[in-house]
Amino acid sequence: MGRLCFIVANTGMGKSYSMRNLLPEKCIIINTDKKELPWRQYGKQWNKELKNYLETSDIEDIRAIIKYGAENDKKSIVIDTWNMNVNDLVFSEEFRKRGTDYMTKWGEMAASQYQLFNYIRDNTPDDMYVYLMAHPEETLNEDTGLIEMRIAVHGGMLRKVRPESKSTIVLYADVQKKAEGVQYKFRTQTTGRDTCKTPVGMFEDSLVDNDLLEVDATIRDYYGLNSIKDGKARTKNAGS
């Protein structure tokens, strides 16, 4: 049973740059945003020829890549961003054509995403982690009357599913302005008005560096799995 983790942040808060230290031989990046990654000469280590990088937002392609990773001893897969594979579908010309099957399309879209979450859980090895980068949205809590943050979704069916419910690890980006400059972090604990969460005792601090390799190592240690870190010096506190 593989594990699903969410990284939630608005654009420019360090989601993509957090991937900079991942190991190309052990990981796969699925770039659904189809934009350049924010570090120098990333294409030398991440490309189609090495079979560790693909630009696609097609749900069937994504499932196929996850299957390939599971069968070829890849330890981490990052989908950057999960929202884009939904956006590209619901804003496509074919999807937007209204007709008698319009509501059916929305139902099929929601089902495809729900099935993706279940596919990751049921068809990947115990030591594989799939990180879904996601954008947040504000929503009104009708019980408290307060504005809260959650993962942005399209359509009422996905809103009822709440993607966060499919994972025990939901990190939120946090940007801190200090005398020495801006620092980009991941927050591990909820503010009480968002869906950030991690298992008790997994992270010692409420804020950690936005380094996905380090985050991955901490998660693996918590569950008693081998780390995939290579021990090289790391670059920290940078955003995208």
C-alpha positions in Angstrom: 0.0 0.0 0.0 1.6 3.2 -1.2 1.2 6.5 0.6 -0.3 9.7 -0.6 0.9 13.1 0.7 -0.2 16.6 -0.2 1.9 19.8 -0.4 -0.5 22.8 -0.4 0.6 26.3 -1.5 -0.2 29.2 -3.7 2.0 29.8 -6.7 5.4 31.3 -5.8 5.6 29.8 -2.3 8.1 27.1 -3.0 6.2 23.9 -4.1 8.2 23.3 -7.2 11.6 24.4 -5.8 11.2 21.9 -2.9 11.9 19.2 -5.4 15.4 20.4 -6.2 17.2 17.8 -4.1 15.2 14.7 -5.1 17.3 11.9 -6.5 16.7 11.4 -10.2 17.4 7.7 -10.1 14.8 7.1 -7.4 12.1 9.6 -8.2 9.8 10.7 -11.0 8.4 14.2 -11.6 5.1 14.5 -13.4 4.9 18.1 -14.5 1.2 18.7 -15.2 1.8 22.5 -15.2 4.1 22.0 -18.2 6.3 24.9 -17.1 10.1 25.0 -16.6 11.3 23.9 -13.2 12.8 26.6 -11.0 16.4 25.6 -10.7 19.4 25.8 -13.1 19.7 23.2 -15.8 17.2 20.8 -14.3 16.8 19.1 -17.7 20.2 17.4 -17.4 18.9 15.3 -14.5 15.2 15.2 -15.2 14.0 14.3 -18.8 12.0 11.8 -20.8 15.1 9.9 -21.9 16.0 9.1 -18.3 12.3 8.1 -17.8 12.1 10.2 -14.6 10.2 13.3 -16.0 7.1 13.8 -18.1 4.9 16.8 -18.9 1.3 15.6 -19.0 -2.0 16.3 -17.4 -3.8 13.3 -18.8 -5.2 11.1 -16.0 -4.4 7.9 -17.9 -0.9 8.9 -18.6 -0.4 9.8 -14.9 -1.7 6.4 -13.8 0.6 4.7 -16.3 3.6 6.6 -15.0 2.7 5.6 -11.4 2.5 2.0 -12.6 5.9 2.3 -14.3 7.4 3.7 -11.1 5.9 1.0 -8.9 7.4 -1.7 -11.2 10.8 -0.1 -11.5 11.7 0.5 -7.9 11.0 4.3 -7.9 10.5 5.5 -4.3 8.9 8.9 -4.8 6.6 10.4 -7.5 5.6 14.0 -7.5 2.6 15.4 -9.4 3.1 19.2 -9.8 0.3 20.2 -9.6 -2.6 17.9 -8.9 -5.0 20.8 -9.7 -3.8 21.2 -13.2 -4.7 17.7 -14.3 -8.3 18.6 -13.3 -8.1 22.2 -14.7 -7.0 21.0 -18.1 -9.9 18.6 -18.3 -12.8 20.9 -17.1 -11.6 23.8 -19.2 -11.1 21.8 -22.3 -13.4 22.6 -25.3 -14.8 19.1 -25.3 -15.7 19.2 -21.6 -17.3 22.7 -21.8 -19.7 21.7 -24.5 -23.0 21.7 -22.8 -25.5 19.0 -23.5 -27.5 16.2 -22.1 -24.3 14.5 -20.8 -22.8 17.7 -19.1 -23.5 16.5 -15.5 -22.3 13.1 -16.4 -18.9 14.7 -17.4 -18.6 16.3 -14.0 -19.4 13.0 -12.3 -16.8 11.2 -14.4 -14.2 13.9 -13.7 -14.7 13.5 -9.9 -14.7 9.7 -10.1 -11.4 9.8 -12.1 -9.7 11.8 -9.3 -11.2 9.6 -6.5 -10.0 6.5 -8.4 -6.5 8.0 -8.8 -6.3 8.4 -5.0 -7.4 4.8 -4.5 -5.0 3.6 -7.3 -2.1 5.1 -5.5 -3.2 3.5 -2.2 -3.9 0.0 -3.7 -1.4 -0.4 -6.5 2.0 0.9 -5.3 4.6 -0.6 -2.9 4.6 0.2 0.8 7.7 2.3 0.5 6.5 4.4 -2.4 5.3 8.0 -1.7 3.3 10.0 -4.2 3.4 13.8 -3.4 0.6 15.8 -4.9 1.3 19.5 -5.1 -2.0 21.4 -4.7 -3.3 24.9 -4.6 -5.5 26.1 -1.7 -8.9 27.9 -1.7 -10.8 29.8 0.9 -14.1 28.4 2.0 -16.7 29.4 4.6 -17.3 27.1 7.5 -21.0 27.3 8.0 -20.8 26.1 11.5 -18.4 28.7 12.8 -18.9 31.5 10.3 -15.1 31.6 9.7 -13.1 31.5 6.5 -10.9 28.4 6.3 -8.3 27.1 3.9 -8.5 23.8 2.1 -7.3 22.1 -1.1 -9.0 23.8 -4.1 -11.3 21.6 -6.1 -13.7 21.7 -9.0 -17.3 20.6 -8.5 -19.4 19.7 -5.6 -18.6 16.0 -5.7 -14.9 16.5 -5.1 -15.7 19.1 -2.5 -17.6 16.5 -0.6 -14.8 13.9 -0.9 -12.2 16.4 0.5 -8.9 15.2 -1.0 -7.2 15.7 2.4 -9.3 12.9 3.8 -7.3 10.5 1.6 -4.0 11.3 3.4 -2.5 11.6 6.9 0.1 14.1 5.7 -0.9 17.5 4.4 1.8 20.2 4.5 1.2 23.9 3.9 3.8 26.3 2.6 4.8 29.2 4.8 6.9 32.2 3.9 8.8 34.0 6.6 10.5 37.4 6.2 13.5 37.8 8.4 16.5 40.1 8.7 18.7 37.7 6.7 16.1 37.4 4.0 13.0 35.5 3.0 12.8 31.9 4.1 10.5 29.3 2.5 9.1 26.7 4.9 6.6 23.9 5.1 4.1 24.0 8.0 3.4 20.7 9.7 0.6 21.7 12.1 -2.8 23.3 11.5 -3.6 26.8 12.5 -7.1 25.7 13.4 -8.4 27.2 10.2 -6.9 25.0 7.5 -6.4 21.3 6.7 -2.7 21.0 7.5 -1.9 17.8 9.4 0.8 15.2 10.2 0.9 12.2 12.5 1.8 12.9 16.1 5.6 13.1 16.6 6.5 12.8 12.9 8.1 16.3 12.8 9.8 17.9 15.8 9.1 21.5 14.6 6.0 23.2 13.3 8.0 24.7 10.5 10.5 22.7 8.4 12.6 23.7 5.3 10.9 23.4 2.0 13.2 20.5 1.0 11.1 17.5 -0.2 14.0 15.1 0.1 14.4 16.0 3.8 10.6 15.8 4.3 10.6 12.4 2.6 13.5 11.2 4.8 11.6 12.2 8.0 8.5 10.5 6.9 10.4 7.3 6.0 12.1 7.3 9.4 8.8 7.7 11.2 7.5 4.6 9.5 10.7 2.6 9.8 11.6 2.7 6.1 15.0 3.2 4.6 15.9 6.7 3.6 16.8 7.4 0.0 19.0 10.4 0.8 22.5 10.3 -0.8 24.2 12.4 1.9 25.3 15.2 -0.4 25.3 18.8 0.7 21.9 20.5 0.3 20.6 23.9 -0.6 18.0 25.2 1.8 15.5 28.1 2.2 14.7 28.9 -1.3 11.4 29.4 -3.1 9.8 29.3 -6.5 
